[in-house]
C-alpha cells in the first residue's frame, strides 16, 4: 500500500508584502470533499478577504490535484501554491493562502513570489509525517519488566498509543507493517522472552519523519 507524506494537524503562517497580508493555512484533508470543506471553512474565517487562493492534492498517490487563482492574474497564485505542495511531495493536503490587498500592486512576478513564500512558510511550520500502514502490537509484561520495556520503546522511537496498568502492564504500539516481525523479535530478546506480543489491526499511521 502507498506510503505518503502529509501533515498532522493545521499550520498557519502570515507574511506582509507591500502592505498586503498573505495568510497561509495548511491541513491534511483526506479526499476532495474534505479539501473543499476545509476551503469553505477558510473562506468563512475571512469573508472580507480580497482573494482566497489554493492548491491541493486530494489523494494518496498524488494524482488528484486542483488549484485556483481566485481572481488573481492567471498563474500567479494557485499554481505556485500547488507547486509548493508538490515540491515537498505532500499528499492529502490542502494549502490555502488568503490575501488582504494593501493598495500596492505587486505585478505578476511579485505575486508568484508572495504566494509561494506564504505557502512555503506554512509548510515550514507544519508537523509533517510519513503516513504508512502500521501493525498495532499489544505488548503485555509483568511489572518488573516495565522499565526495560519502556526503554526499548524509547530507543526505537515507538511511543505507546495507550497503556493499561492492571494485573499486568499492557501497551499498544504502532509499528510500520514491514518492521513488525523484526520489532517483535528484538523486543522479545531484549526482555529475555518475558513479554507477550500479539499483532492487531493494520491502518495508516502518522510516523515521524526521520
C-alpha contacts under 8 A as a table, 3 or more apart, distances in Angstrom:
res1	aa1	res2	aa2	distance
1	X	133	X	7.20
2	X	60	X	6.82
2	X	61	X	7.09
2	X	132	X	7.12
3	X	60	X	7.72
3	X	130	X	6.95
3	X	131	X	5.73
3	X	132	X	4.73
3	X	133	X	7.35
4	X	60	X	6.36
4	X	61	X	7.70
4	X	89	X	7.87
4	X	90	X	7.03
4	X	91	X	6.25
4	X	130	X	5.78
4	X	131	X	5.34
4	X	132	X	6.81
5	X	89	X	6.48
5	X	90	X	4.98
5	X	91	X	5.93
5	X	128	X	6.82
5	X	129	X	5.68
5	X	130	X	4.67
5	X	131	X	5.96
6	X	28	X	6.28
6	X	90	X	5.15
6	X	91	X	5.42
6	X	92	X	6.35
6	X	93	X	6.29
6	X	128	X	5.65
6	X	129	X	5.58
6	X	130	X	6.56
6	X	131	X	6.83
7	X	10	X	7.33
7	X	26	X	7.88
7	X	27	X	6.14
7	X	28	X	5.19
7	X	90	X	7.95
7	X	93	X	6.99
7	X	126	X	6.39
7	X	127	X	5.61
7	X	128	X	4.44
7	X	129	X	5.81
8	X	27	X	7.33
8	X	28	X	6.46
8	X	126	X	7.56
8	X	127	X	5.52
8	X	128	X	6.18
8	X	129	X	6.55
8	X	206	X	7.29
9	X	27	X	6.00
9	X	28	X	6.72
9	X	126	X	7.80
9	X	127	X	7.07
10	X	25	X	7.11
10	X	26	X	5.61
10	X	27	X	4.54
10	X	28	X	7.30
10	X	126	X	6.84
11	X	25	X	5.84
11	X	26	X	5.17
11	X	27	X	6.58
11	X	122	X	5.73
11	X	123	X	7.34
11	X	125	X	5.96
11	X	126	X	4.96
11	X	127	X	7.66
12	X	23	X	7.13
12	X	24	X	5.58
12	X	25	X	4.70
12	X	26	X	6.50
12	X	122	X	5.53
12	X	125	X	7.35
13	X	23	X	5.75
13	X	24	X	5.16
13	X	25	X	6.77
13	X	118	X	6.71
13	X	119	X	7.97
13	X	121	X	5.98
13	X	122	X	5.00
13	X	125	X	7.44
14	X	21	X	7.03
14	X	22	X	5.61
14	X	23	X	4.32
14	X	24	X	6.14
14	X	118	X	6.50
14	X	121	X	7.90
15	X	21	X	6.08
15	X	22	X	5.39
15	X	23	X	6.62
15	X	118	X	6.20
16	X	19	X	5.91
16	X	20	X	5.54
16	X	21	X	4.61
16	X	22	X	6.12
17	X	20	X	5.29
17	X	21	X	6.66
17	X	22	X	7.81
17	X	114	X	7.17
18	X	102	X	6.71
18	X	104	X	6.21
18	X	106	X	7.70
19	X	101	X	7.39
19	X	102	X	4.43
19	X	103	X	7.10
19	X	104	X	7.20
20	X	99	X	6.79
20	X	100	X	5.55
20	X	101	X	4.71
20	X	102	X	3.99
20	X	103	X	7.28
20	X	104	X	7.58
21	X	98	X	7.79
21	X	99	X	5.55
21	X	100	X	5.08
21	X	101	X	6.78
21	X	102	X	7.10
22	X	97	X	6.26
22	X	98	X	5.54
22	X	99	X	4.66
22	X	100	X	6.69
22	X	114	X	7.57
22	X	115	X	7.27
22	X	118	X	6.33
23	X	97	X	5.39
23	X	98	X	4.99
23	X	99	X	6.53
23	X	118	X	6.77
24	X	95	X	6.98
24	X	96	X	5.61
24	X	97	X	4.20
24	X	98	X	6.26
24	X	118	X	5.71
24	X	119	X	5.74
24	X	121	X	7.82
24	X	122	X	5.89
25	X	42	X	8.00
25	X	94	X	7.98
25	X	95	X	5.65
25	X	96	X	5.21
25	X	97	X	6.30
25	X	119	X	7.84
25	X	122	X	6.43
26	X	93	X	7.04
26	X	94	X	5.73
26	X	95	X	4.46
26	X	96	X	6.54
26	X	122	X	6.22
26	X	123	X	7.06
26	X	126	X	7.39
27	X	93	X	5.75
27	X	94	X	5.62
27	X	95	X	6.79
28	X	92	X	5.60
28	X	93	X	4.44
28	X	94	X	6.36
29	X	32	X	7.58
29	X	34	X	5.22
29	X	35	X	5.23
29	X	38	X	7.55
29	X	58	X	6.77
29	X	92	X	5.12
29	X	93	X	5.24
29	X	94	X	6.22
30	X	33	X	7.99
30	X	34	X	5.94
30	X	35	X	7.26
30	X	58	X	6.23
30	X	59	X	6.81
30	X	92	X	5.08
30	X	93	X	7.48
31	X	34	X	5.47
31	X	35	X	6.36
31	X	58	X	4.63
31	X	59	X	5.77
31	X	92	X	6.49
32	X	35	X	4.87
32	X	36	X	6.10
32	X	58	X	5.17
32	X	59	X	7.78
33	X	36	X	5.22
33	X	37	X	6.18
34	X	37	X	5.02
34	X	38	X	6.11
35	X	38	X	5.14
35	X	39	X	6.28
35	X	56	X	7.20
35	X	58	X	6.84
35	X	93	X	7.61
35	X	94	X	5.94
36	X	39	X	5.09
36	X	40	X	6.23
37	X	40	X	5.06
37	X	41	X	6.29
38	X	41	X	4.97
38	X	42	X	6.36
38	X	94	X	7.75
39	X	42	X	5.04
39	X	43	X	6.23
39	X	96	X	7.18
40	X	43	X	5.10
40	X	44	X	6.16
41	X	44	X	5.07
41	X	45	X	6.36
42	X	45	X	5.06
42	X	46	X	6.45
42	X	96	X	7.84
43	X	46	X	5.09
43	X	47	X	5.86
43	X	52	X	6.87
44	X	47	X	5.60
46	X	49	X	5.39
46	X	98	X	7.71
49	X	52	X	6.99
49	X	98	X	6.58
49	X	99	X	5.97
49	X	100	X	5.16
49	X	101	X	7.93
50	X	98	X	7.66
50	X	99	X	5.68
50	X	100	X	5.16
50	X	101	X	6.05
51	X	70	X	5.82
51	X	71	X	6.81
51	X	72	X	7.38
51	X	98	X	5.80
51	X	99	X	5.16
51	X	100	X	7.05
52	X	69	X	7.86
52	X	70	X	6.11
52	X	96	X	6.69
52	X	97	X	5.81
52	X	98	X	4.46
52	X	99	X	6.39
53	X	67	X	7.55
53	X	68	X	5.46
53	X	69	X	5.15
53	X	70	X	5.38
53	X	77	X	6.26
53	X	78	X	5.70
53	X	96	X	5.65
53	X	97	X	5.31
53	X	98	X	6.36
54	X	67	X	5.37
54	X	68	X	5.45
54	X	69	X	7.10
54	X	77	X	7.43
54	X	78	X	5.17
54	X	81	X	6.26
54	X	82	X	7.20
54	X	94	X	7.34
54	X	95	X	5.65
54	X	96	X	4.12
54	X	97	X	6.03
55	X	65	X	7.41
55	X	66	X	5.70
55	X	67	X	4.08
55	X	68	X	6.61
55	X	78	X	5.52
55	X	79	X	6.90
55	X	81	X	5.43
55	X	82	X	4.29
55	X	85	X	7.51
55	X	94	X	6.23
55	X	95	X	5.55
55	X	96	X	6.51
56	X	65	X	5.71
56	X	66	X	5.48
56	X	67	X	6.37
56	X	82	X	6.25
56	X	85	X	7.34
56	X	92	X	7.50
56	X	93	X	5.67
56	X	94	X	4.27
56	X	95	X	5.98
57	X	62	X	5.93
57	X	63	X	7.31
57	X	64	X	5.64
57	X	65	X	4.54
57	X	66	X	6.72
57	X	82	X	7.95
57	X	85	X	7.68
57	X	90	X	7.44
57	X	91	X	5.45
57	X	92	X	5.40
57	X	93	X	5.54
57	X	94	X	6.58
58	X	62	X	7.22
58	X	63	X	7.94
58	X	64	X	5.44
58	X	65	X	6.38
58	X	91	X	6.56
58	X	92	X	4.48
58	X	93	X	6.32
58	X	94	X	7.55
59	X	62	X	5.64
59	X	63	X	6.66
59	X	64	X	5.81
59	X	91	X	6.11
59	X	92	X	5.14
60	X	91	X	5.42
60	X	92	X	6.02
61	X	64	X	7.98
61	X	91	X	7.09
62	X	65	X	7.02
62	X	90	X	7.89
62	X	91	X	5.83
62	X	92	X	7.97
66	X	82	X	7.82
67	X	78	X	4.82
67	X	79	X	6.30
67	X	81	X	7.89
67	X	82	X	6.51
68	X	77	X	7.25
68	X	78	X	4.55
68	X	79	X	7.48
69	X	72	X	5.18
69	X	73	X	7.02
69	X	74	X	6.38
69	X	75	X	6.93
69	X	76	X	6.89
69	X	77	X	5.03
69	X	78	X	4.65
69	X	79	X	7.71
70	X	78	X	7.95
71	X	74	X	7.92
72	X	76	X	6.68
72	X	77	X	6.75
73	X	76	X	5.79
73	X	77	X	7.82
73	X	108	X	7.04
74	X	77	X	7.59
75	X	78	X	6.56
75	X	79	X	5.70
75	X	80	X	7.39
75	X	112	X	7.90
76	X	79	X	6.82
76	X	80	X	6.60
76	X	108	X	6.00
76	X	109	X	7.44
76	X	111	X	5.67
76	X	112	X	4.71
76	X	115	X	7.72
77	X	80	X	5.45
77	X	81	X	6.16
77	X	111	X	6.81
77	X	112	X	5.96
77	X	115	X	5.73
77	X	116	X	7.71
78	X	81	X	5.19
78	X	82	X	6.12
79	X	82	X	5.02
79	X	83	X	5.90
80	X	83	X	4.82
80	X	84	X	6.43
80	X	112	X	6.19
80	X	115	X	6.69
80	X	116	X	5.48
81	X	84	X	5.28
81	X	85	X	6.65
81	X	95	X	6.94
81	X	96	X	7.66
81	X	97	X	7.89
81	X	115	X	6.41
81	X	116	X	5.69
81	X	119	X	5.89
82	X	85	X	5.05
82	X	86	X	6.22
82	X	95	X	7.60
83	X	86	X	5.08
83	X	87	X	5.91
84	X	87	X	5.01
84	X	88	X	6.45
84	X	116	X	6.72
84	X	119	X	6.59
84	X	120	X	6.25
85	X	88	X	5.53
85	X	89	X	6.43
85	X	90	X	5.58
85	X	91	X	7.99
85	X	93	X	7.68
85	X	95	X	7.40
86	X	89	X	4.81
86	X	90	X	6.05
87	X	90	X	7.82
90	X	93	X	6.43
95	X	119	X	6.93
96	X	119	X	7.66
97	X	115	X	6.90
97	X	118	X	7.07
97	X	119	X	6.81
101	X	104	X	7.58
106	X	109	X	7.44
106	X	110	X	4.83
106	X	111	X	5.81
107	X	110	X	5.22
107	X	111	X	6.12
108	X	111	X	5.21
108	X	112	X	6.32
109	X	112	X	5.20
109	X	113	X	6.30
110	X	113	X	5.16
110	X	114	X	6.03
111	X	114	X	4.99
111	X	115	X	6.03
112	X	115	X	5.44
112	X	116	X	5.97
113	X	116	X	5.14
113	X	117	X	5.90
114	X	117	X	5.13
114	X	118	X	6.20
115	X	118	X	5.24
115	X	119	X	6.10
116	X	119	X	5.15
116	X	120	X	5.99
117	X	120	X	5.09
117	X	121	X	6.15
118	X	121	X	5.18
118	X	122	X	6.46
119	X	122	X	5.24
119	X	123	X	6.47
120	X	123	X	5.09
120	X	124	X	6.14
121	X	124	X	4.92
121	X	125	X	6.34
122	X	125	X	5.19
122	X	126	X	6.18
123	X	126	X	5.03
128	X	208	X	7.46
128	X	209	X	7.00
129	X	206	X	5.32
129	X	207	X	5.57
129	X	208	X	5.04
129	X	209	X	5.36
130	X	205	X	7.85
130	X	206	X	5.44
130	X	207	X	5.05
130	X	208	X	6.17
130	X	209	X	5.74
131	X	204	X	5.83
131	X	205	X	5.31
131	X	206	X	4.49
131	X	207	X	6.12
132	X	176	X	6.69
132	X	203	X	7.92
132	X	204	X	5.13
132	X	205	X	5.66
132	X	206	X	6.80
132	X	207	X	7.18
133	X	176	X	6.06
133	X	177	X	5.80
133	X	202	X	6.40
133	X	203	X	5.14
133	X	204	X	4.31
133	X	205	X	6.16
134	X	174	X	5.78
134	X	175	X	5.17
134	X	176	X	4.21
134	X	177	X	4.54
134	X	202	X	5.39
134	X	203	X	5.58
134	X	204	X	6.00
134	X	205	X	6.05
135	X	174	X	5.84
135	X	175	X	5.43
135	X	176	X	6.08
135	X	177	X	4.93
135	X	180	X	6.40
135	X	199	X	6.69
135	X	200	X	6.39
135	X	201	X	6.04
135	X	202	X	4.70
135	X	203	X	7.09
136	X	172	X	6.56
136	X	173	X	5.51
136	X	174	X	4.55
136	X	175	X	6.31
136	X	199	X	6.07
136	X	200	X	5.00
136	X	201	X	5.64
136	X	202	X	6.30
137	X	171	X	7.99
137	X	172	X	5.56
137	X	173	X	5.10
137	X	174	X	6.36
137	X	175	X	7.34
137	X	180	X	7.91
137	X	197	X	6.60
137	X	198	X	5.67
137	X	199	X	4.72
137	X	200	X	5.70
138	X	170	X	6.81
138	X	171	X	5.76
138	X	172	X	4.67
138	X	173	X	6.56
138	X	196	X	7.85
138	X	197	X	5.64
138	X	198	X	5.15
138	X	199	X	6.41
138	X	200	X	6.98
139	X	170	X	5.54
139	X	171	X	5.11
139	X	172	X	6.30
139	X	173	X	7.65
139	X	195	X	6.60
139	X	196	X	5.66
139	X	197	X	4.65
139	X	198	X	6.67
140	X	168	X	6.65
140	X	169	X	5.61
140	X	170	X	4.30
140	X	171	X	6.42
140	X	195	X	5.75
140	X	196	X	5.01
140	X	197	X	6.54
141	X	145	X	6.08
141	X	146	X	6.60
141	X	149	X	7.99
141	X	168	X	5.96
141	X	169	X	5.43
141	X	170	X	6.54
141	X	194	X	6.64
141	X	195	X	4.96
141	X	196	X	6.50
142	X	145	X	5.69
142	X	146	X	6.84
142	X	168	X	5.11
142	X	169	X	6.16
142	X	194	X	7.82
142	X	195	X	7.83
143	X	146	X	5.19
143	X	168	X	6.37
143	X	169	X	6.36
144	X	147	X	7.28
145	X	148	X	5.45
145	X	149	X	6.03
145	X	191	X	7.06
145	X	194	X	7.55
146	X	149	X	5.02
146	X	150	X	6.13
146	X	169	X	7.10
147	X	150	X	5.25
147	X	151	X	6.07
148	X	151	X	5.01
148	X	152	X	6.16
148	X	190	X	7.90
148	X	191	X	7.09
149	X	152	X	5.13
149	X	153	X	6.39
149	X	187	X	7.68
149	X	191	X	7.21
150	X	153	X	5.02
150	X	154	X	6.22
151	X	154	X	5.09
151	X	155	X	6.17
152	X	155	X	5.15
152	X	156	X	6.24
152	X	187	X	7.07
152	X	190	X	7.63
153	X	156	X	5.19
153	X	157	X	5.95
153	X	158	X	4.89
153	X	159	X	6.21
153	X	160	X	7.66
154	X	157	X	4.93
154	X	158	X	6.09
154	X	159	X	6.73
155	X	158	X	7.81
158	X	173	X	6.64
158	X	174	X	7.07
158	X	175	X	7.21
159	X	173	X	6.76
160	X	163	X	6.72
160	X	171	X	6.02
160	X	172	X	5.57
160	X	173	X	4.92
160	X	174	X	7.51
161	X	171	X	7.35
161	X	172	X	5.38
161	X	173	X	5.63
161	X	174	X	7.08
162	X	171	X	5.81
162	X	172	X	5.41
162	X	173	X	7.67
163	X	169	X	7.26
163	X	170	X	5.76
163	X	171	X	4.63
163	X	172	X	6.67
164	X	169	X	5.73
164	X	170	X	5.06
164	X	171	X	6.47
165	X	168	X	6.09
165	X	169	X	4.53
165	X	170	X	6.43
166	X	169	X	6.08
166	X	170	X	7.95
174	X	205	X	7.45
175	X	179	X	6.48
175	X	180	X	5.76
175	X	183	X	7.77
176	X	179	X	5.32
176	X	180	X	6.28
177	X	180	X	5.46
177	X	202	X	7.61
178	X	181	X	7.41
179	X	182	X	5.49
179	X	183	X	5.90
180	X	183	X	5.12
180	X	184	X	6.06
181	X	184	X	5.18
181	X	185	X	6.26
182	X	185	X	5.15
182	X	186	X	6.10
183	X	186	X	5.17
183	X	187	X	6.09
184	X	187	X	5.15
184	X	188	X	6.11
184	X	197	X	6.89
185	X	188	X	5.10
185	X	189	X	6.16
186	X	189	X	5.09
186	X	190	X	6.08
187	X	190	X	5.01
187	X	191	X	6.25
187	X	195	X	7.92
188	X	191	X	5.28
188	X	192	X	5.95
188	X	193	X	4.74
188	X	194	X	6.83
188	X	195	X	6.12
189	X	192	X	4.90
189	X	193	X	5.96
190	X	193	X	7.68
191	X	194	X	5.37
191	X	195	X	6.63
